């Protein structure tokens, strides 16, 4: 299996080493590692040092968000939207991917340790810039406050507990642990500081760094989930009212639903993107494609697929998703379900496209959205897998040994493939969308529903723009389904399913013992970290 390998940060390496020691030895004295400030930290970075640290933190976020494992895997592979079957020896990895989809993970799962380390490191680095003794500029303060809020939000959302270190406290003290309303208050306070120090930015701008609109988006996300994080179970009317106001403020800066769904995921500017990062999108392309899907990037890694039940949320033929070269649907599908083209696009020298000496735009034989059925080369020839069989992706995951439904022993073509960033637009383009307006639009619709209002017209506004049939009415299930259709594989599915009470429901291949187990709403605190910081308490069920 091909994977993009990134250099581990020092904190993750040390923590992982401690975890290995804990698993293999007894009667150890555990040394403090990532709960401490960096050695030699003085608390007084200069303005230039603070600005450099902000740049470094944004670069770290690139890696955190662009990877195919870690946060992305926890957010999507643990849901009904993505799974990675083992194909022969490919994607076995000691069951690490299957555990996520089956909800059979343990506190030793490496992706959980990585997420814990990465996003806690982010908020600690931001705290150094925000230290009252520093000489940070107002711009650095704004960005650091936003990044700290984002880091605390991710840790709270995934683990329910956030170790938070006061940079002016004794460095030998264990970090305090924020939960529930205390963690929410910290995030909202940081977002206040960020909004006061960050610039406004109109739609269509190069929003590579956070702006006031990004701050409002994250605030709305926190408030929409507040009743989950504080355990109240019921959304407060005041929070829902503020979500609506925040989305209206974002819209006032020109952000709007943009026609041309898949155009949003190119490097061109649009009125949808509130915040993006300049990190490569290759992982999102190649983790799903077959080895022979395209000549770019060595083909694909033949892994990430979706459940048929998720694919069936979209309008169109259950067994075909064909389209003309220009995307005109042939199987009654809505725009967001994408299409499988009959071949590639003839190369005409247009700016931003290339050909690989075959006369077709590189990667243009690869479709958008959901790839099912026969796939084609640029010249229209039917592609084959490595064994010479038709490269025709199937709905079901079956054992190549006995034909039974299975997550192991799959062949090369099982599973509908999911692709939003397309190689025809640059296989390694650095434009990864993090926050966008249609998500905010649906957050407002949900806030209206949770306030007793009717979100139907708002949902239909989006559906009409996406070429989907308007709904006569919108229930909670309809709204969750709409978020799934609009935001698939963008990192929000777990968060949405928990808020709508469906994360613990049954789906194909989930372990029976995990069905209905609400302890799975939170991931376990990595075992090594519970020992390092006695203020942490392992989450229930682990």
C-alpha positions in Angstrom: 0.0 0.0 0.0 1.2 3.5 -0.9 1.0 6.1 1.7 2.3 9.7 2.1 4.7 9.7 5.1 5.2 12.8 7.1 7.9 13.5 9.6 6.5 13.1 13.1 6.8 16.0 15.4 8.9 15.7 18.5 6.0 15.6 20.9 4.3 12.8 19.0 7.5 10.8 18.8 8.2 11.2 22.5 4.7 10.4 23.5 4.5 7.4 21.2 7.8 6.1 22.7 6.4 6.5 26.2 3.3 4.6 25.1 5.4 1.7 23.7 7.4 1.5 27.0 4.1 1.5 29.0 2.8 -1.3 26.9 5.9 -3.5 27.2 7.3 -2.8 30.7 6.1 -2.4 34.3 7.2 -0.3 37.3 8.3 2.5 35.1 8.8 6.1 36.2 7.2 8.1 33.4 8.9 11.4 32.4 6.9 14.4 31.6 6.9 15.2 27.9 4.2 17.1 26.0 2.6 18.5 29.1 5.5 20.9 29.5 6.5 24.0 27.8 9.3 23.7 25.3 12.7 23.6 27.0 14.1 27.1 27.4 10.8 28.9 26.8 11.1 32.3 28.2 7.6 33.5 27.7 8.8 36.6 25.8 8.9 36.0 22.0 9.7 39.0 20.0 7.3 40.3 17.3 9.3 38.5 14.6 9.5 35.3 16.6 5.7 35.4 17.2 5.0 36.0 13.5 7.3 33.1 12.6 5.6 30.8 15.1 2.2 31.7 13.7 3.4 30.7 10.2 4.8 27.5 11.6 1.5 26.7 13.3 -0.4 27.2 10.0 2.1 25.0 8.3 1.5 22.3 11.0 -2.3 22.6 10.4 -1.6 21.8 6.7 -0.3 18.5 7.7 -2.9 17.8 10.3 -5.8 18.5 7.9 -4.3 17.2 4.6 -3.3 13.7 5.9 -5.4 10.7 5.1 -5.1 9.3 8.6 -5.3 10.9 12.0 -8.1 13.5 12.3 -9.5 12.8 8.8 -9.8 9.1 9.6 -11.4 9.7 13.0 -13.9 12.1 11.4 -14.9 10.0 8.3 -13.8 6.4 8.6 -15.6 6.0 11.9 -18.9 6.8 10.1 -21.2 5.4 7.4 -19.4 7.5 4.7 -16.0 5.8 4.5 -14.4 2.5 5.0 -11.2 0.8 3.9 -11.4 -2.9 3.2 -8.4 -5.1 3.2 -7.5 -6.1 -0.3 -5.1 -9.1 -0.2 -2.3 -7.6 1.9 -3.1 -4.0 1.0 -4.7 -1.9 3.7 -4.4 -4.6 6.3 -2.2 -2.5 8.7 -3.0 -4.8 11.6 -6.7 -3.9 11.3 -6.2 -0.2 12.2 -8.6 1.0 9.5 -11.2 -1.7 10.1 -11.3 -0.9 13.8 -12.4 2.7 13.1 -15.3 1.7 10.9 -16.3 -1.1 13.2 -16.1 1.0 16.4 -13.7 -1.5 17.9 -10.8 0.8 18.6 -8.8 0.8 21.9 -6.8 3.4 23.8 -3.7 2.2 22.0 -4.9 3.3 18.5 -2.1 5.3 17.1 -4.3 7.8 15.2 -6.0 8.9 18.4 -2.6 9.5 20.0 -1.5 11.5 17.0 -4.7 13.7 17.0 -4.3 14.2 20.7 -0.6 15.3 20.4 -1.0 17.4 17.2 -3.9 19.5 18.3 -2.7 20.0 21.9 0.6 21.0 20.5 -1.2 23.6 18.3 -3.0 25.2 21.3 0.2 25.2 23.4 2.2 26.9 20.6 -0.6 29.5 20.3 -0.5 30.1 24.0 3.2 31.0 23.7 2.3 33.7 21.2 -0.6 34.9 23.3 1.5 35.1 26.5 1.1 38.5 28.1 4.8 39.0 28.2 5.3 38.5 24.5 5.8 41.3 21.9 3.3 39.7 19.5 1.7 42.1 17.0 -2.1 42.4 16.9 -2.1 40.3 13.8 -0.1 37.5 15.4 -2.4 37.7 18.4 -5.5 37.3 16.2 -4.2 34.3 14.3 -2.8 32.6 17.5 -6.2 33.1 19.2 -8.0 31.6 16.3 -5.6 28.6 16.1 -5.8 28.0 19.8 -9.6 28.1 19.6 -9.5 25.6 16.7 -7.1 23.3 18.6 -9.1 23.3 21.8 -12.3 22.7 19.7 -10.8 19.7 17.9 -9.6 18.1 21.2 -12.9 18.8 23.0 -14.9 17.4 20.0 -13.0 14.2 19.9 -12.0 13.6 23.5 -14.2 15.7 25.7 -11.2 16.8 27.8 -8.6 19.5 27.0 -5.3 19.8 28.9 -4.7 23.5 29.0 -1.4 25.0 30.2 -1.1 28.6 31.5 2.3 29.7 30.1 2.8 31.8 33.2 2.3 29.0 35.6 5.0 26.9 37.1 6.2 24.7 34.2 6.4 21.7 36.5 2.7 21.9 37.3 0.3 19.5 35.5 -1.9 21.3 33.0 -5.5 21.9 34.2 -8.1 20.0 32.2 -11.0 21.8 30.7 -14.3 20.0 30.0 -17.8 21.1 29.1 -18.7 24.7 29.7 -15.2 25.6 30.8 -13.7 24.4 27.5 -16.5 26.1 25.6 -15.8 29.4 27.4 -12.1 29.2 26.6 -12.9 28.7 22.9 -15.4 31.5 22.8 -13.0 33.8 24.6 -10.3 33.1 22.1 -12.6 33.7 19.3 -13.6 37.1 20.7 -9.9 38.0 20.8 -9.4 36.6 17.3 -12.3 38.6 15.8 -11.0 41.8 17.4 -7.6 41.4 15.8 -8.2 39.7 12.4 -9.3 41.5 9.2 -12.5 41.2 7.4 -12.4 39.5 4.0 -15.0 39.6 1.3 -16.0 36.5 -0.6 -13.6 35.5 -3.4 -10.6 36.7 -1.6 -7.5 34.6 -1.0 -8.6 33.3 2.4 -5.6 31.2 3.1 -5.5 32.5 6.7 -8.3 33.0 9.1 -10.5 36.2 8.8 -13.5 37.4 10.8 -15.7 35.2 8.6 -13.7 32.1 9.6 -13.9 33.1 13.3 -17.7 33.5 13.0 -17.9 30.1 11.2 -16.0 28.3 14.0 -18.1 30.1 16.7 -21.3 29.0 15.0 -19.9 25.4 14.9 -19.2 25.5 18.6 -22.6 26.9 19.5 -24.4 24.4 17.3 -22.7 21.6 19.2 -22.8 23.2 22.7 -25.6 21.0 24.0 -23.5 18.0 23.0 -20.3 19.3 24.7 -21.9 20.4 27.9 -24.1 17.3 28.2 -27.4 19.3 28.4 -28.8 17.4 25.5 -31.0 20.3 24.3 -29.9 23.2 22.2 -30.4 26.6 23.9 -32.6 29.1 22.1 -30.0 31.8 22.6 -27.2 29.7 21.1 -29.4 28.9 18.0 -30.3 32.6 17.6 -26.6 33.5 17.7 -25.8 30.8 15.1 -28.4 32.4 12.8 -26.9 35.9 13.3 -23.4 34.7 12.7 -24.3 33.0 9.4 -26.1 36.2 8.4 -22.9 38.2 9.2 -20.9 35.8 7.0 -23.4 36.2 4.2 -23.2 40.0 4.5 -19.6 39.8 3.4 -20.7 38.2 0.1 -20.3 34.5 0.8 -23.0 32.5 -0.8 -24.0 29.1 -2.3 -21.9 28.8 -5.5 -23.3 27.1 -8.6 -21.0 24.4 -10.0 -20.5 22.1 -7.1 -17.2 20.5 -7.9 -15.7 23.9 -9.1 -15.5 24.7 -5.3 -12.8 22.1 -4.9 -10.4 23.6 -7.5 -7.7 26.3 -6.9 -9.9 29.0 -8.5 -11.5 31.6 -6.2 -15.2 31.4 -5.4 -17.8 32.8 -3.1 -18.1 29.6 -1.1 -14.7 29.2 0.5 -14.4 30.9 3.8 -11.0 29.4 4.8 -8.7 27.1 2.9 -5.2 25.8 3.5 -2.3 25.6 0.9 -1.8 21.9 1.5 -1.8 19.2 -1.2 -5.0 17.4 -2.0 -3.3 14.4 -3.4 -4.3 12.2 -0.4 -7.9 12.9 -1.1 -7.4 11.8 -4.7 -5.2 8.8 -4.6 -6.4 7.1 -1.5 -9.5 6.1 -3.3 -8.4 5.5 -6.9 -7.3 2.2 -8.3 -3.7 1.6 -9.2 -4.7 1.8 -12.9 -7.2 4.7 -12.7 -4.8 7.3 -13.9 -1.2 7.7 -15.0 -0.7 10.5 -12.5 0.9 9.9 -9.1 1.6 6.3 -10.0 -2.1 5.6 -10.3 -3.8 5.3 -6.9 -3.7 3.4 -3.6 -7.0 1.6 -4.0 -8.4 2.0 -0.5 -11.1 4.5 0.6 -14.6 3.6 -0.4 -18.2 4.3 0.8 -21.1 2.2 1.9 -23.8 1.6 -0.7 -26.3 3.0 1.9 -24.5 6.3 1.9 -24.3 6.5 -1.9 -28.1 5.8 -1.9 -28.7 9.1 -0.1 -28.3 10.8 -3.5 -30.8 10.9 -6.3 -30.1 8.7 -9.3 -29.7 5.1 -10.6 -28.5 2.8 -7.8 -26.2 0.9 -10.1 -24.9 3.6 -12.5 -23.5 7.1 -12.2 -22.5 7.8 -15.8 -22.2 11.3 -17.4 -21.1 12.9 -20.6 -17.6 14.4 -20.8 -19.0 17.8 -19.7 -20.8 16.2 -16.7 -24.3 16.0 -18.2 -25.9 13.3 -16.1 -27.0 10.1 -17.8 -28.5 8.3 -14.9 -30.8 10.8 -13.3 -28.3 11.8 -10.7 -28.1 15.1 -8.9 -25.0 17.2 -9.4 -23.3 16.3 -6.1 -23.3 12.6 -6.9 -20.9 13.4 -9.8 -20.4 11.2 -12.8 -18.2 8.6 -14.5 -17.1 10.0 -17.9 -16.7 7.8 -21.0 -13.1 8.9 -21.5 -10.8 11.9 -21.2 -11.0 15.5 -22.4 -9.0 16.3 -25.5 -6.1 18.5 -24.7 -6.2 21.9 -26.3 -3.4 23.7 -24.5 -5.7 25.6 -22.1 -4.0 27.2 -19.2 -3.8 25.1 -16.1 -4.1 21.8 -17.9 -1.4 19.4 -19.2 -1.2 16.2 -21.2 1.1 13.3 -20.7 1.8 12.8 -24.5 -1.5 11.0 -25.0 -3.5 13.9 -26.3 -5.9 14.1 -23.3 -6.0 16.4 -20.2 -4.1 14.5 -17.5 -6.5 12.8 -15.1 -9.6 13.9 -17.1 -10.7 10.3 -17.5 -11.4 10.2 -13.7 -14.9 11.2 -12.7 -16.2 13.2 -9.8 -18.1 12.3 -6.7 -19.0 8.6 -6.6 -17.3 6.2 -9.0 -19.3 3.0 -9.6 -19.3 0.6 -12.5 -16.8 0.5 -15.5 -14.0 3.1 -15.5 -12.4 4.3 -18.8 -9.0 5.5 -20.1 -8.6 8.8 -21.8 -9.2 7.3 -25.2 -12.4 5.6 -24.1 -10.9 2.2 -23.7 -12.3 0.2 -20.7 -9.7 0.0 -18.0 -8.8 -3.2 -16.3 -7.4 -4.1 -12.8 -3.9 -5.6 -12.4 -5.3 -9.0 -13.1 -6.8 -8.0 -16.4 -10.3 -8.0 -15.1 -12.7 -5.0 -15.9 -12.0 -2.1 -13.6 -15.7 -1.9 -12.6 -16.3 -0.7 -9.0 -19.1 -2.6 -7.2 -21.6 -1.6 -4.5 -20.7 -4.5 -2.2 -17.7 -5.6 -0.2 -17.2 -9.3 -0.6 -14.5 -11.9 0.1 -12.7 -13.0 -3.0 -12.4 -16.4 -1.3 -16.0 -17.4 -0.6 -18.1 -14.4 -1.8 -19.4 -13.5 1.6 -19.9 -10.0 2.8 -16.6 -9.0 4.3 -14.1 -6.3 5.1 -11.2 -8.6 4.5 -10.0 -10.6 1.5 -11.6 -8.1 -0.9 -10.5 -8.0 -4.6 -9.4 -4.8 -6.3 -12.8 -3.4 -7.4 -15.1 -3.8 -4.4 -16.6 -0.6 -3.1 -17.9 2.7 -4.6 -15.1 5.2 -4.7 -15.4 8.8 -3.5 -13.5 11.7 -5.0 -14.1 15.4 -4.6 -10.7 16.8 -5.6 -10.0 15.7 -9.1 -6.6 15.0 -10.7 -7.7 16.9 -13.9 -7.5 20.1 -11.8 -4.0 19.4 -10.6 -3.2 16.1 -8.9 -1.1 17.9 -6.2 -2.7 21.3 -6.1 -2.4 23.0 -2.8 -5.9 24.2 -2.1 -7.8 22.3 0.6 -11.1 23.8 1.7 -11.7 23.8 5.5 -14.7 26.1 6.0 -17.2 27.0 3.3 -20.5 28.8 3.1 -22.9 26.0 2.3 -22.0 24.4 5.6 -22.8 27.7 7.3 -26.1 27.9 5.4 -27.1 24.4 6.6 -26.0 25.3 10.2 -28.4 28.2 10.0 -31.2 25.9 8.7 -30.5 23.5 11.6 -30.5 26.3 14.2 -33.9 27.4 12.8 -35.2 23.8 13.2 -33.8 23.5 16.7 -35.6 26.8 17.5 -38.9 25.5 16.3 -38.7 27.0 12.8 -39.1 25.4 9.4 -35.8 25.0 7.5 -37.5 23.6 4.3 -37.0 26.7 2.2 -33.4 27.0 3.1 -32.7 23.4 2.4 -34.5 23.6 -0.9 -32.5 26.7 -1.9 -29.4 24.6 -1.6 -30.9 21.6 -3.3 -32.1 23.7 -6.3 -28.6 25.0 -6.7 -27.3 21.4 -6.7 -29.7 20.1 -9.3 -31.7 18.0 -6.7 -35.5 17.8 -6.4 -36.9 20.1 -3.7 -38.3 18.5 -0.6 -41.9 19.0 0.5 -40.8 19.2 4.1 -37.6 18.7 6.1 -37.3 16.5 9.2 -34.2 16.1 11.3 -33.3 13.0 9.3 -33.7 15.0 6.1 -31.4 17.7 7.4 -28.7 15.2 8.5 -29.0 13.5 5.1 -28.6 16.9 3.3 -25.5 17.7 5.3 -24.2 14.2 4.2 -24.9 15.0 0.6 -23.4 18.5 0.6 -20.4 17.9 2.9 -19.3 14.3 2.1 -15.7 13.5 3.0 -15.0 17.1 4.2 -14.4 16.0 7.8 -17.8 16.7 9.4 -19.7 13.4 9.2 -18.8 12.1 12.7 -19.6 15.5 14.3 -23.0 15.6 12.5 -24.0 12.1 13.3 -23.3 12.6 17.0 -25.3 15.8 17.1 -28.3 14.1 15.4 -28.0 11.0 17.6 -27.0 8.5 14.8 -23.4 7.9 15.4 -24.1 4.7 17.4 -26.7 3.3 15.0 -26.0 0.1 13.1 -24.4 0.2 9.7 -22.7 -2.5 7.6 -19.7 -4.1 9.3 -20.1 -2.2 12.6 -19.4 -4.5 15.6 -22.7 -5.6 17.2 -21.4 -4.7 20.7 -20.8 -1.1 19.7 -24.3 -0.5 18.4 -26.0 1.9 20.8 -22.9 2.4 22.9 -22.8 6.2 23.5 -19.3 5.9 25.1 -18.1 5.8 21.5 -19.1 9.4 21.1 -15.7 10.2 22.6 -12.4 8.6 21.8 -10.2 7.3 24.6 -7.5 9.5 26.1 -4.2 7.9 25.0 -3.1 5.7 27.9 0.3 7.3 28.2 -1.3 10.8 28.7 -3.5 9.6 31.5 -0.3 8.7 33.4 1.5 11.8 32.4 -1.2 14.1 33.7 -3.2 12.9 36.7 -5.8 15.7 36.1 -7.0 13.6 33.1 -9.6 10.9 33.7 -10.0 8.1 31.1 -13.3 8.4 29.2 -16.1 5.9 30.1 -16.0 2.6 28.3 -12.2 2.4 28.0 
